[in-house]
């Protein structure tokens, strides 16, 4: 079922604390990074040109592309690039959608790459505000950031329900404060309003030459949290997210960037972080504290988003099964994925130690998100044509504008590959290879199981003839096969020589929609001879409960009790098939490693451990 409706005002307020953490803290490092790329000296034309680029980037990319168009491409209320990929029918490497599927998977992989950098650069940039007051604390910034990050990741196992209640008020205070300190300098430098003219930014780029690419890469940092608007749409709804953006977040960001630009016009140079230089000396320490809390919230958002995307990828068949813990009995989106959490912590802490400061890390930040935004635009075009039934010219026109902007930012960020941009791209490439290998491996297993010499019809004939001894009791065989009598049942008879009186072949199917409901959610077919074939359908956003699904299944024998029945699964040993394997040996070894370590059926399907047995088999692929 969908997330319960809540008053729009409360939902908009709550969205501030989750959706806009990354976007809202971007003023901490955007102009600082651009200033460093400008070698310190800032002319009036350059400052106004940069501000114009920032203003129109926020308007075109976030206000128009994401809030108006991308958020319209919801998959029954859910968002995110994997949900979009499923919406347009590209959840598999089939004819006609192979390229789109690859784009969607790469976009998801890039979000993981961005997810390990966002907490590091956000917390570092907040703590570095202390350097405005004293340089004595500089050696302690990186160690303090490491401690905060370790505590943040360690706290994930407790869930974020209670902490989340405080996120909205803190982020509202953050936006009010950055708007106030940004508005003050505008009274003395009203010339910054000239940046509202988009020609300022275009002329600046035209006269900047190759240096403009570096500047454009820095400008992109102001929208690095844009994907969160779409990814978190299912938790808050479109209207609250749009309302929070237009009424609170956008005005606050514009005032903050305008105020920093006014400061640069006054000083004529950049030395340090202009964001903290706007703050009176007495307010720097409180501002550092507030900024640190705000960046922790921003980090929490990307961590939670990574958990959610992992669940979607697992249930759409692109990642191995992992243990997923529900941390709230009232908020469905509150989940904890231990293996993802600890892996992200190791990578994030390692990156923080290796780079040491936000300005060094800025080179690694942006390449992943800019590429994801470009890939999202390609998928959006497919949604315009396939789902919205738009004519070719309007769809191509709108997409062309977005591709021009996204392509420019993506190209600019590619110039930072040598300065650290390789890092998220490398991580994304590894995740992408894992996703594709996992899907190929699962499909190879299915082909091997379907090629069993014993046919279902022959097996059913043996049952009807009484050649297979039957014993009292019930068993549920979990199978990936669509066959009414899967190989697992025949393997059980081969190993034990008997079959229970009541047997259910249960297939779990994850739909390309967020949630599955209605009479088709559980389909029951009586195969005969005490056998039933049951298909339980779940959405990719659900945590499957097989006992509950079977309890609501109509058509099973009256004595069937899901709480006491024995569930049978397979524990397969994957080996490479010499000579004719579907995958190369290194991919088979990679798949076999993750297959062995994937979450077991007890963890994935909420089954009582005492009622589960597994049959070991060797499968060659």
RODRENRO-111879 format. One record per residue: residue in one letter; z, y negated, x negated of N, C-alpha, C in turn. Coordinates in steps of 0.05 Angstrom, whole numbers, plus 5000, padded with zeros to 4 digits. Layout:
<sites>
AZYXZYXZYX...
</sites>
This chain:
<sites>
X500050244983500050005000500049754983X499049534993498849294978501549164974X501648974955504148834950504948674974X507448694983508248555007507848255005X506948145027506447855027509047705024X508947485010511247315006510347025012X512246845019511446575023509846465000X507746315006505846224985507346054964X509145884973510545714954512145874934X513546084943515146254925513346414906X511046504917509246654900508046474879X507346224886506246034867508345974845X510845944853513045894835513446134816X513346374827513646614810511346654791X508846574799506546604782506746434757X508246204759508646034735509946194713X511746374720513346514700511946754688X509746844699508347074688505447014680X504046894699501146864694500446654673X502046434672501246204656502846174630X504146384622505746364597504046304573X501746454570500046414546498546144548X497346094571495945834575497845604571X500245634582502145414582503245344555X503345534537504345474510502145414490X499645414498497445354479497645074466X498744874480499044614466500744624440X502244834437503944854413502244884387X499844994389498345054365495444974366X494344894389491444844390490644604373X491844374378491044134362491944154333X494144294328495044334301492844484285X491844694298489744854284487144694280X486444534300484044364298484344154276X486744044274487343844254487143964226X488044204222487844334196484844384189X483344454209480444504204478944244198X480244014205478943754201479843624174X481343774158482143684132484043454133X485443414155487543214156486742944167X484342844160483442584170482342604198X483042414215482142414243481042134250X478442114256477341864266477641854296X477341614307477641584336475541744351X473041744341470941894355471542194354X472542284331473142574328475342654347X477442494348479742554365478942564395X477442364403476542354431474542574437X472842634418470942854421472343124425X474343174409475843424411477243434438X478543214446479943214472478043254495X475643144493473643184514472843474516X472543604492471843894493474144054505X476643984499478844124511478944094541X478643844550478743784579476643944594X474243934584472044064599472044364596X473244464574473544754571475544854592X477744704596479644784617478444774644X476844564649475644534676473544744682X471644784663469444964668470345254667X471845324646472445614643474745704662X476845554663479145644679478845544708X478445284712478445174740476045284756X473745314743471345394758470845694754X470445784729469646064725471646264736X474146234726476146434734477346384762X478146134767479446084793477546114817X475046034813473146034836471546294837X470446384814468646604815469846874807X471046894784472047154774474247264793X476047084802478247184820477147264847X474747194853473447284878472647584876X472147674851471347944846473748124844X475348144866477748314865477048594876X478348784865478049064874480349124893X479849064919481949094940484548954932X484248714922486548554915487348564886X486448764871487248794843485048674825X485948574802484148454783484348584755X483048464736482948574709480248694703X479448704678476748784671476149074678X478249254678477749534686477349554716X478849384731478449374760475749274767X474749074752472048964756469949174749X470449324728468549534720468349744742X470549814754470450014776469149894801X469649644806468549504829465549524829X464249484806461349474805460149754800X461849964802460850234800460150324772X461550214752460950274724463250424710X464450614724466650764712465751034701X463651014684462651264672459951204659X459251374639456751334625454551484640X453851374663451751484679449251304678X447051414687444551264685444650994700X443950794686443750524698446250354693X448550474686450950314683452250364656X450950504638452150574612452950324597X451150124596451749884581454049724594X454049714620456249574634458849714629X458849984630461350134624462350074596X460550074577461250014549462449734547X461349534562462349264561465249254572X465649394595468249394607470349514589X469649744577471549874559472149714534X470149584523470549414500472249174507X471849064531473548844539476448924542X476949154553479649254555480849304528X479349424510480249474483480949214468X479349014472479848754460482448624469X483148674495485648564505488048684490X487848944483489949064467490148924440X487848864428487848724402489048454404X488548314426489748044430492748074436X493548294449496248334457498248354434X497348444410499148464388499248204372X497348024377497347764362498747544378X498447554405499647334421502647304417X504247514418507147464413507747354386X506247434366506747344338506147044335X503746964344503046684340504646494358X505346594382506846424401509746374391X511146584382513846554373513946394347X512046454329512046304303511546004308X509645934325509045654330511345514342X512945644359515245514371517445464351X518045664334520145634315519445434293X516845404288516045214267516544924274X517244874299517944604307520344504291X522044674281524344594265523444444240X521044504230520144384206519644084209X519443984234519143704239521643544230X523943674234526443544227527343604199X527043854190527943924163526144144152X525644124126524044324113525644554102X528344524104530144734093529944994109X529144974134529145214151526545364149X524545264135521945384134522045674124X523645744103523646034095524846224116X526246104135527546284155525946314181X523746174183522146184208521046464213X519746574193518646844197520747054202X522947064187525047264194526147234222X526546974230527546934257525547034278X522946984273520947084291520947384293X521347524271521447814271523747914287X526047784284528447864299527947834329X526847604337526247554365524347754377X522247824361520248014371521448294374X523048374355524348644357526148654381X527648444386529448444409527748444435X525548294435523848284459522748554466X521548694446520448954452522549164458X524849144445527049334450528149304479X527949064490529049024517527149114539X524749194532522849274552523749514569X525249694556526049934570527949884593X529249644593531049574615529549454639X526949404636525449274658525848974657X524048834672524048544671524648424699X525748584717526148484744528148254745X530448284732532448074733531547834715X530547904692529647684674527347534688X525647674702523347544715524147334735X526447364747527347164767527846894754X528346894728528846644714526346524702X524146684701521746594688520546344701X520446344728519246124743520545854737X523245834740524545584735524145484706X524345664687524045584659521245474654X519145614664516445524659515945264674X517045234698516844974712518044744695X520344794684521644594666519844544643X518644754632516844724609514544534616X513244584638510844424645511644134651X513944094664514943824669515443674643X516643814624517343684598514843614582X512943804580510643744563508843534577X508943514603507443304617508743034611X511443024612512842774607512542664579X512842834559512542744532509642674525X507742804540504942744535504142484549X505342414572504542174587505541924574X507741934559508941694548507041544529X505741674510503941524492501441414506X500741514529498341414542498541134551X501041034555501440754563500540564541X500740654516499940484494497140544484X496040764492493340844482491640934506X491040764525489440844548486540924540X485740874515483040934507482541234508X484641404509484141684509482841774535X482941614556481741684581478641694579X477641584557474741594553473841884548X475742064541475042344536474242484561X474742364584473842494609470842504611X469442354595466542354595465642594578X464342794590463543034574461642974552X460242744553458342674532459742624505X462342544507463842504482463942764466X464642974480464843234466462243334456X460143304472457443404464456443244440X456842984440455942824417457542904392X460042954395461643034372460643294360X460043484377458943744367456243704354X454543534366451843494355451943374327X453943204321454143064296455943204276X457143434284459043564266457843784249X455343864256454044064240455544334240X455544464217456844724216459844704219X460944474213463844434216464644444246X462744384263463244394292464044674301X462944874288463645154296466545204292X467745104270470545144265472244994286X471344744292472744594312472644734339X470244834346469944974372471745214373X472045354351473845584350476745504355X477445264345480145164351480545074379X478444954391478544864419479045104437X477845324430478045564448480945654451X482745584432485445674434486845564459X485745354471487045234495486645404520X484945614519484445784543484946074537X486346134515486646424507488146584528X489646464546490946624567489446634593X486946564593485446554618485146824631X484847044616484547304628486947384645X489247274640491647344655491447264684X490047044690489646964717488447184734X486447324722485047534736486647794735X487847854712489248114710491648124727X493147904732495547904748495147824777X492647814785491947724812493247914833X493448174828494448354848497448314853X498848204833501748164836502447924852X500747714852501447464865499547364886X497047464885494947364903493347134892X491047094903489246884893490346604898X491146554923491946284930494346174914X496446334910498746234893497946174865X496246344853495346294825493646044824X491746014842490145774842491745524847X493645544866495345314872497045224848X498245424834499845354811498145234789X495645324786493945214765493144924771X492144884795491044614802493244404805X495644484815497744294821499644244799X500144444782502244424762501144464733X499944694728499244764701497044584689X494844554704492644384693493444104688X494743954707495543684700497443664676X499243854674501143854652499743894625X497844084624496344134600494643894592X493343774611491743534605493343304594X495743254606497443044596498543104568X499143364563500143434536498043394515X495643484520493443454501492743164497X492743014519492042724518494242574501X496742644505498842514490498642574460X498042824454497742894425495442744413X493242714429490942574419491642274414X493142154432494041874429495641844403X497342044397498842034372497042044348X494942214349493042234327491541974324X490841844346489441584344491241374330X493741394336495641194324496041254294X496241504286496841574258494341584241X492141664253489641694238489441934220X491442104222491442344205493242554218X492942804209494643024218496243134195X498843134198500543264178502843394194X502543644199504443794215503443834243X505343894261504643964288504943714306X502743614317502843374334504443424360X504643664369506243724393509143644389X510343734367513243674363513543384353X511443264342511742984333511842794356X511042884380511342724404514242704413X515842894405518542914415520442734398X522142584411524142424396525742604378X526742484356528242644336530542794349X532042654367534342784379533543024397X531043034406530243234424528743474412X528443464385526843674372528143954375X530743964369532144224371532144334399X532744174420532544284447529744364454X527744214444524944274449524144544436X525144584411524544834398525745074413X528145034424529445244440527845294465X527045084479525445124504522745254497X521445154475518845274468519145564460X521345644447521745914440522046094464X523545994484523946144509521246174523X519645954524517045954537515146154524X515246164497513446344483514346634487X516946684489517846954496516847034523X516846854542515746914569512746974566X511346814550508446864546508047134534X509747214515509547474502510147694523X512147644540512847844560510447894579X508947684585506747714603504547894591X503947854566501848024554502748304550X505348344545506448614542506248764569X507248624590507048744617504248804625X502348624618499548664624498448904609X499348954585498449184570499449444583X501849434593502849674607501149734632X500549524647499049554671496249664665X494949544645492249634638492249924628X494350004614494550274605494650474628X496250404648496350574672493650594685X492150374688489550384700487650554683X487650524656485850674639486450974640X489051044641489751324642488751454668X489151314690488451434716485451414722X484051244708481151234711479851434691X481451564674480451764657479451674630X480451444620479551334595481551354572X484051424579486151454558487751704564X489051814544490752054549493151974567X494152174581496452134598498852054581X500251854590502651764576504951754596X507451764585509751744602509951454612X510151424638510451164651512951164668X514650964662517250954676517250704695X517950754720518250534739520950414735X521050154729523650024723524749864746X523449874769524449734792523749894817X525749914835525250054860524049884882X523649624876522549444896519949304887X519549284861517149144850515449354836X513149424848511449634838510449584809X509749324804508549264778510549284755X513149324760515149334739515049624728X513649664706513449924693514049894663X514550124651515150124622513650364611X512050314590510450524577511450544548X513250724542514650734516512750734492X510750914492509050934468507450684463X506450554484505050304481506950084471X509350074481511249874474511949884444X512550124434513450154406511050114387X508650204395506350164378505649864376X505849724399505349434398507449294381X509949374383512049254367511549284337X510849524329510249574301508049394291X505849384306503549224298504148924298X505648834319506248544321508048454299X510148614293512048544272510548554245X508948754241507348774216505548524212X504248444234502548204232504147954226X506447934239508147694234509047684205X509747904193510647904165508247854147X505947974153503647954136502547664135X502347534158501247264159503347044155X505747074166507946904159508146644173X505846534183505946274197503746264218X504046084237502146064259499445964250X499345784230496845674222495145884208X496446064193494946284180494046484200X495546514221494946714242492846614261X492446344262490446234281487646334276X487046414251484446514245483946784258X486146934263485847194275485947174306X486646944316487046904345484546784357X483646904378481346794393478946964393X478447124371476047284370476047494393X478347614398478447824418478147714446X479547494452479447384479476747264485X475547124465472847004470470847224476X470947444462469047664467469547784494X472147814502472747924528471647744550X471947484547470947304568467947314570X466547354548463647384548462847634563X464247854557463648114571464348094601X466447954608467147924636464847774651X463547584638461347444651459047624657X458447814639456248004644456948184668X459448274669460248444692460248284718X460948024716461047854739458247824752X456247814735453547794745452848034762X453648274753453248514768454648504795X457048394795458548364820457148174839X456047954828454547764845452247904859X450748064844448348194855449048434872X450848604864451448854877453448824900X455548674895457748664915457448424934X456548194923456347954940453547914952X451648084942448948074952447647794947X448247674925447047414918444047454910X442347264917439547274907439547234877X437347304865437047304836437547034823X436246824834436346564821439146444821X440646434844443346324843445146484824X444946754825446646914807446046864778X443446854772442646804744443346514735X443246324753443846044746446846014740X448546114757451446094753452246244728X451246484725451846654702450846524676X448546394678447346264654449146044643X450345884662452145674653454645794639X455746004651458146124639457446254612X455046384611454246514586453846304564X452846074571452445864551455145784538X457145744556459845654546461145884531X461246124544462546354531461146434505X458546424505457046494481457646304458X457846044464458545854443461245904431X463245954448465946014438466046274423X464646474433464646734419463446704391X461146564389459846524363461646364344X463046164355464845994339467146164328X468146344344470446504336469546724316X467046814318466047004299466046894270X465946624268466046494242468746534229X470746614245473446644234474046934227X472047104227472547394221473847434194X472747294174473847334147476647224144X477447034161480146914160482247054177X481547284186483447444202482347534228X480047434237478847524262478047814262X477847934238477248214236479448394248X481848284248484148454255484048544284X483848354304483748454332481148604338X478948534324476448684329476748974319X478049004296478449274285480249444304X482449324313484149464332482649534357X481049354367479449404391477449634387X476149634363474249844358475550124357X478050134347479450384346480150484375X481150294392481850354419479350444435X477050304430474550374443473650654436X473850714410473050984401474851204414X477451144417479251334430478451364459X477851144473477151164501474751334506X472651284490470151434494470551724486X471951774464472452054456474052204476X476052074488477752204508476052284532X474352104542472752164566470752394559X469452374536467552584528468952854525X471352854514472853104511473653234537X474553064556475353174582472853284596X470653154594468153254607467253514594X467653544568466953794554468754024564X471353964568473154174578472254264606X471554074623470654144650468154324649X466354264631463854424629464654714619X466454734601467254994591468655154613X470355024629471755164650469855254672X467855094678465955164699464055394691X464055444664462155654654463555924653X465755964667467256224666465556444678X465456684666463656904676464557004703X467156984709468157084735467556874756X465856934776465156734797467356734819X467756494831469656484853469056674876X466456714883465756904905466557184898X466157274873466957544865469957574866X471357364857474357384857475357394886X474157234904475057244932474457514945X472257634936471557904947473658104937X474558084913476658264903479258224918X479957974925482357924941482058054969X479758014981479358125008479458425008X478658544986478658844984481358944976X483258774971485958864963486158954934X484258884917484358974889486258814872X487158584882489058424867491858444881X493758564867496458584879497658314886X498858284910500058034919503158074919X504557854912507457854912508457624930X510857644941511857424958512157164942X511856944956512256684943509856504945X510156264935507956064936507655934908X505155874901504555744876502455524880X502755304866500755094866499555074838X496955114836495555114811494254834808X494954694787493854424782491254464765X489154354775486554394762484854144762X483254114742481253894741478653984754X478254244759475754344770475554284799X473054234808472554194837472154454852X472154684837471754944850474055004869X473455144890475555224909477455434897X476355604879478055794865477655724835X479355554823478955474796479655694776X478755664752479055864731482055914725X483755714729486555744723487855964740X486955994765488056204783487156474772X484556494764483556744754484856814727X485456614711486856664685489756764691X490956654711493656744718493657044726X491657124742491457404750490857584725X489157474707488557624683491057674666X492757464664495157494647497357654660X497757614686500057734700499357984716X496858004725496058234741496658204771X497957984779498757954807498157664815X498257624842497957354853499857314876X501157074878502957034900501557044927X503157084947502057104974500756854984X501856624976500756364984500056214959X497456124957496555994932495055744940X495655524926494255264931493055174905X490455124906489055004883489054694888X490454554872490854264876489354104856X487553944865486053754848487053474853X487553334831488453054833486052874826X485252704844482952534840483952244840X483352094819483951804819481451654827X481751504848479551344859479051094842X476650974847476050724833477050484849X478950534866480250314881483250324874X484650094876487450084867489250284881X488950314907490750484923489050644943X489950894948488551064967490451124990X489551085014491251125038489551235060X490851335082489351435105489151735104X487751845124487552135127486052275104X484352125090482852255068484452265042X486852145041488452145017489152425008X489652605027490152885021488353055039X486453205026484653375042485353665037X485553825059486354105057484054275068X483354485054481354685063482554965059X482455115081483355395080481055565070X481355665045479355835033479356115044X481756205053482056475063483556655043X484556875053486057065036488456935024X489756755039492156625029491756415009X489256305007488556094988487855835003X488855614992488155345002487155174979X485255004985484254814965485054534975X486654394959487754134967486753924947X485753704957484953474940486753244947X488353154928490152924931488952684917X488452474932487152234921489152014918X489051894894490751664888489051434877X489951194881488650964869489450934840X487850794824488350774796490850594790X491950474811494250304807496850444817X496650704825498950844836500151034816X502651094819504051304805504051554823X502651764817502351994836504852154839X505452214864507752394871506552624886X506252854872504853084884506553214906X509153224902510953344922510753194948X510752924946510452764970507752804983X505652824967502952854978502753124992X503753334981503653594994505353615019X507653465019509353465042507953345066X506053165061504553035083501853165089X501253375074498653515078498753675104X496753655120496553805145494654035141X495454275150493754505149494754725130X496954675116498154885099499755075116X500555305104502055495120504855385125X506055465147508455345157510855385138X510855595122513155655105513055505078X510955345075510655205049512654985046X514154985024516254785018515654664990X514654414989513954294963516254274944X518754264954521054234937521754484922X520854714932521654974919519255124908X516855044913514455184904514255164874X512855354861512455354832509755224827X509655034808507254904800506255024774X503755084772502555214748500455024736X500854964711498854804697497854944672X495954824658494854954634495654794610X496254934588496754804563494554904544X492454744541490054834527490154764498X489154944481488854904453485854844448X485254594439482554514436481654564408X479354704405478154764379475254694379X474154644356471354564353469554814355X467454794372465555014375463554984352X463455174334461755164311458755174320X457254994309454355004313453354854338X454654894360453554774385455554604400X457554504386459554344400458454084411X459553994433458553744446459353504430X461553524414462553294398462653364369X462453164352462753214323465553304317X465853434294468453554288470653354287X470153114275472252914273473152814301X471252794320471952714346473452934362X472753184357474253404369477053404358X477453354332480153344321481753114332X480452884335481752654347482552714376X480752824391481352894419483553094421X483453304404485453514404488153404398X488353214379490953104372492252964396X490652794409491752644432492152824457X490453034459490753214481493453374479X494053444454496653594449499053414455X498753154449501052974452500952804477X499052864495499052714520501352794538X502052624557504252684575503752934591X505753094594505453344608505553294638X504753494653504553464682507253384695X509453474683512153394693512453094693X511552964671511852674668509852524685X507452614687505352464701505552484731X506352714741506152764770508752794785X510952714772513552704785514352984796X514253184779514753454787517553544777X518953704792521553814783521054004760X522353964737521854114712522454414717X524454474733525154764737523054914752X521154774765519154904781516354904769X516254854743513654824729513355034707X511055174707510355354685507555284675X507055354650504455294638503155544626X500555564628499055784617497455684593X497855804570496455724545493655844544X491755674538488955774535487655634511X485655754500484055634479481355564490X480555314485477955214495476355104472X473855184470472055094449470254874461X470154654447468354434455466754334431
</sites>
